[in-house]
Amino acid sequence: MQRIVLIGAGSTIFGLGVVGDIFKSKSLDGSTIVLHDINPKALDNTYQIAKKYKEKLGKNISIQATTSRKEALKGASFCLISIEVGNRFDLWDQDWKMPLQYGVKQVYGENGGPGGLFHSLRIIPPILEICRDIQEICPDAYVFNYSNPMQRICHAVTTKFPDLKFIGLCHEIESMRRQLPSLMETELSNIEFRAGGLNHFSILLDAKYKNNGEDGYPSIRRNFRDYFKDLVNDHEGFVSDPGAERGVFFKIYEDFNYLPITTDSHLGEYVQWAYSVADHGGILHFYDSYKEKCLTFFESDKLYSSFFDMGSHTFHERFVPIAEAIIEDQEIEEASVNIPNSDFIDCLPSDIVVEVPAIINKKGIRGIKLSNYPKTFGSLLNLQTGVIQLTTQAVLEKSKHKAYLALLADPVVTSVNNAEKLLNNMISAQHKYLSYLN
């Protein structure tokens, strides 16, 4: 039987979403789910809801809850990490808005740009502490990270703990499963595709029809404008659909000739010219909607009850299909995992964690080489490699100077003096979390 530890189980959406997924799995029947969080109130909330649905659905799953991480990890087969540090949205607002006051035209501020750096400097140290415990207590466990900034967290962990079975997972790839049937005018079951790059900065490389082996990109290009016509800015710059976020998306598609797998709020964080074309109205609308959803998530069971719909064959996260493939030696191809580059994308350094498809079986997770990766788009990805490496060095060395150099390496930072002032003021504003930098 499997022991599955959810670290950060009190997090909005994550904990209950994964519990609901596990309930749907025959392979995981009889397993133990251990809910862990340092916030006892949030932990108990998730535990009580999970226990209620377990009893309601009659599931043969043991559910435990503990604030002791070391207790939770004993005998773990799988560890899932989804944590945040401090008041998520208050700190996010600082990450996003303070750089703007220093002339840094960054977009969104969660994963890339200065906002992504400060987010990383806060969250990587506690995740390293978690991974240190995993290495000591359950070193053979598979560890799946769901926390952002995915690129920088995964690089820091795989640098510090190279022997851990550490994999980053993100459900952004699901956009391809939603969009491609319409764009290619066929059923999803008739489509095979591969995408890759860096997390939140990936493109669709190949899409083919299974029944005849034909390239799907001509159909995608033919249907692109009609499909996305209601999801772009109009000629006056106003957003025609408030959830659009397609300014940077469109520009990358037009200029690099590949379909991005995500939208402006993420794509725009990594590109120095993104601010000039980003769908800012759509991004703000998405942020406000997401914030409201998170802050009101537990006010009724309408949002989370769908996680426990046993008639649905879809999963909230990709953990369960991956775990099933490992346990049952299924030899499946998973569309997207984040693992250290091992010549999977040859234009990127080997230590950088890339987002690529993978073969999964009882031997584990083996990335697939993307031999046709375009060096044109790869040139944008490479602008991030130094930023990622310097962020890891800043955390591991507790170096304020390396954090400063990470800012200077970032393509969206254009002023040396302002970078230094921004770093000093952010360390002061977030002293509780960044005081370790010296």
Beta strands, then each sheet from edge to edge (+ up, - down):
strand 1: 3-7
strand 2: 32-36
strand 3: 62-66
strand 4: 78-81
strand 5: 142-145
strand 6: 165-168
strand 7: 191-198
strand 8: 201-209
strand 9: 259-260
strand 10: 332-340
strand 11: 353-361
strand 12: 364-367
sheet 1: 3+ 2+ 1+ 4+ 5+ 6+
sheet 2: 7+ 8- 9+
sheet 3: 10+ 11- 12+
end
